[in-house]
């Protein structure tokens, strides 16, 4: 009787896994959606696995689950198309990321995102609920379009339009100590803008070769890694001259912190040019450091913020400089960021990874007096 019960549970589990965790390859989308596919192929969604993202690999290499050769708990969001995702999410199971498993290397695929029908809110992290109907995808097109290759559900899923489709993975992540390691605004909206409207803006080019449109939603997913120039409109920089100095104002008009991941560091660089001589002023750093016992720690071991100067959601940060501006001066203001805190690069073994060591110029502005 016990054997039959276990056998039944096995078939139920296998059936559920097959129904939900079988997805069309993103490569199949390329024939009809070449521009969207090319955008996606260069995005972090397509490169979220340890084999494709050196920063994620550096962290995963040090994760207790990896050191013990157990399960890939990160798979819920980093390899959600994995054919053994259920094992990755289950304690006591063994399921590690596999470079030779095509379903793992699909990462966050086209089919995966377009089959999210709803989001379950949970304290530790949210969960995407998927439709069991393969090749029946949700979209945002106002007019329903027929396709000879898959079904399209355009108007029945508001999550695609309001950006909530992103909060299944990008809302929050609580570790075992109750620390919110990485969090956006769960409400996902500020002054009418949301995840999709900001990070997937409309760009020139047709949605499909079969159904011509003038524009489509950008599938390169503008963010801290790539295409950050698309986001500069949401962060304004201004300068206020005073008698014996000046102030630089940074207005973050988004619903989340300027940078979300605790590895990231933003830096404000200011210089003054006078009579062909340039003076570099002291850098101002914006960072969130998580840790335990007063020292920085990995996300799974951190218990609290030990330092947090990151510019917050909808915050106007003022940075003061004791440098008197004279007529004819030019002040250059540059906001940059590192994807990995320079203090953590060596610890993570990323000294030779360009993506981890170079700073990314986000926004430049010059002020003439």
N, C-alpha and C positions, 0 to 999 in steps of 0.2 A: 504494500500500500504506500509506504514511504517512497519507494522507487518510482511508482507511478506518479505520485505527487511531484517529485523532483523533475521527472521527465516532462510533465505538463508545464511546470514553471519554465523549463528550458525552451520548450516550443513557443510559449507565450512571449518570452523574452526575445527569442530569435525572430519571431514574426514581427514584433514591435520594431525591432532594429531594422529589419528589411523594409518595412513599410515606410519608415521615417528617414532612415539613414542611407538611402540609395539615391544618388543625384546624377543628373546628366553632367558630362564634362564641360567645363567652360570653353574648351576648344570647339565644341559643337556650335557655340553661339557666334563664332567668328564669321562664318559664311554670310550671315544676314546682318550682323551688327559689327562690322569691321572697326569702325572708329571707336565705338564703345568698348569693344574687346581690347584694342590697343591701349586705351586709357587705363582700363582695369588691369591689364597685364603688367603695367609699370607701377601699380599701386601697392600699398602695404597689405591690402586685403588679399592680393594674389601672392604675397611674399611673407606671410605671417608665420611660417614654419621655422623650426630651429635650423633647418638646412639652408634656408633662404635669407634669414634675418640674423646677422652676426650678433646684434645686441641682445635679441631674445635668446639666442643660443648661449651667450655668455652667462646670462642669468639662469637659464635652464640647466646648464652644466653644473651649477652649484646648488641646485634645488635638492632637498632631501629625497624626494621621490625618485629623482634620477640617480643620485648617489647609491640608493638602495635598489636600483633597477626595478622599480615598481611600475606605477601607472603614470601617464602623462595627464595630470590634472588640468593643465593649461589647455588641453585639447577642446574643452567645451567652447572656447572662443577662438583658439588659434587653428584648430583643425576640425571644425564641426562636421565636415563631410566624411570623416574617418569611418570606415566600415566596422570598426570596433569601438566606436565612441562610447557605447554603454559601459564597456570595461574600463575605459579611461576615466570615467566618472564614478566608478565604484571602488570603494576601499577594499583592499584584499585581492584585487585583480591585478594582473600584469599586462600592461598594454602601453608600450613606449612608442614614440614617434619613429617611423620607419621611412628612410629615404627611398626605398624600393617599392613602397606601397603607394600606388597612384592616388588612392582616395585620401591619403594623408597629405600628399603634395598638392592637391587641389586647394588646400587652405580654406579661405572663406570664398567660396565659389559664387558664380553668377546664380546658379540654380538654388543655392542655399539661401541667399538673401531674398530672392524672389519667391520663396516658398514659406516665408515667415508669415503666419496668419494672425498671430497674437503674441503678447508678451506677458508672462507671469512675473509679478513683482515678488521678490524675496529679500530677506534681510541681508544675507551674505552676498548674493548676486542674482540678477534676474535670469530668467530662462526663456528662450525663444520656443514658441510652440509652432510646429511645422505642419503644413498640410500633407496628408498621406498620398495625395494624388500627384503622381510624377508628371512632370512636364505640363503642369497647369499652374502658371505663374501669375503673381500679383504685380501690378504696375501702377502708373500714375496718369496714363493717357486719359484725357477726358472722353475721347471717342473710342469706343471699343473697336479693335482691329482683329480681324481673323488671321490666323497663321496656319499654314499647312504642316507646321512642325510641332507646334505646341498650343495649348489653350492659353487665353489671356483673360485675367479677371481685373478689369481696370478700376471700377468704381466701388467695389465692395470692401476694400481694405483701406481704411483711413490711415493706418500706420505708415504706409508708404508716403502719404502726402504730408502728414504732420511731423515726420521725422522720428516717431517713436520706434520705427523698425530698427533704429540704431541702439536704443537703450537696453536691448536684451543683453548686449555685451559692454556697452560704453556708459552705462549709468553709474555703477559703483562696484567695488570689489572689497569686501570685508575679509580680513584674515582671521585666524583663530583667536587672536587677541582682541578682536572687536575694533581694530583700526581700519578705517576706510582708506585703503591704499591708493586707490585711483578713482576719482569721482567727478562726474559732470553734474549739471543741474538736472535732477531727476524729472522736473517739470518740463525740461527740454524746450523752453520757449522764452524769449525776451523780446518784447516789442514786435511780435509777429514773426520773428526769425526763429528757425529751428535747425536741427542737424542737417537736414537735407538742403534747405534753402541756402545755407552758408557753405557747406562742404561739398555740395553737388550742384553748383549754380548752372544755369542754362548757358550753353555754349553753342557756337555755330556747328552745324552738321546734322545729318539725318539720323533719326533713331534707328532706322532699318533701311536696307536696300529695297525691301519689298513695299514699304510704306514711307514715302518721302516726307520729311519734315524739315523745316528750316533750322530748328534747334533741338537739342536733347540735354538731358541732365548729365553733367560731367561725372564720369565713372573713374576718375583718377583719384578721387577722394582727397581734396586739398587738406593738408595738415602740416605737422611739424617736420615730417620727413620730406615730402614733395609738394610742389605747387602752393607753397605758403603765400606766394604773392597774391593769390586769389582772396586771401583773408585780410589783407592790409587795410581794407576799407572799414573793418570793424575795430581797429585800434588807431586812435587819433593822437598825434603828438603836436604839442604847442609849446611856445616859449614866452615867458613873462620877464621882461627886463626890470630890474630894481636898481636902487641907487648904488649899492655896493656889491651887486651880484645879479643872479638871475635864477629863474625856476624853470624846469622842464616838466611839463604835465603830460602824463600818459593816461589816456582815457580808454579803458577796456570796455567796449560796448557789447560784450558777449555774455551769455548766461553761464559761463564757467570760467575758471581761472585761466590766465594767459597760457600756461602750460600745465598739463594734467599729470603726467607721469612723474614720480618723485626722482627719477634719474635726470630729468631735464633741468637745464639752467638757462635763464635769460640774463642778458647783460646789456646795460645802457652805456654806450660809448659816446663821449662828448669831446669835441676839440674846438679850439678857437684859433682862427687865422687872422693875424694882424701884421700888416706890412710884409707879406710873403713869408712870415714865420708862423708855424703852427704849434700850438701848445695843447698837448693832450691832458685832459683833466681826469680825475680818478674815476674808474669804472664803478658803476652801481650794479650790484648783482641781485637778482630775484630768484629765490630757490626755496624748495621745500625739502627738508631732510627728515626722513623717518628713522627711528632707531629704538634702542633699548638700553637702559642703564647709562643714559647720557651719551652713547656712541651710535654712529650710523649703523644700520642693520639692513639685511635683505628684507624684501617685502613680507615674507612668511614669518620672519622673526621679530619684526618691528612691533613696538607696543604703543608708540605715540609719536607725535611730531616733536622733534627736538629743536627744530628751527623752521620757521615758515615766513618768508618775506615775499612769496610769490604774489603777483598782482591778482586780486580776486575778481570774481564775476561782477560786472557793472561797477568796477572801482575806478576812481580817478586818483592815480598816484602822483604825488608831487615830489620831485627831487631837487634839492637846493644846491647851488654852487656859489661859493664865495670868490667870484671872479668878476671884476668890474668890466662891463662891456663899454667900449668906446665907439664913437662914430667911425664907420669904415670897417668894423669887425665883421667877420663871418663865422657863425656858429654852426657846426655840423653835428647833427644828432643821428645816431645809428642804433637801432634796437636789433640785437642778434641773439641767437640761442645755440646751446650745445645740446645734442641729443643724449649725451652722457656727461654727467658732472665730471669735469677734469680731474677732480680728486678721487673719482672712482674708476677711472680708465685703467690704471695699472692693476688695481685689485681684481678687475674683471678680465684682465688679459687682453685688452682691446687696443694696445698701443699701436698696432700695425693696421688697424681698421680706420680708413679715412672717414667713413660715415660717423664714427664715434669720436673722432678727435678734432675735426674741423668745425668752425662755427658757421652757422647759417645766417646770412643777412636777411632780416625780415623786413625792416622798414628804414629808409633814409630820409632825412629832411634837413634842409639848410635854411638858415635865417640870416639875412643881411641887415646891417645897421648903418 
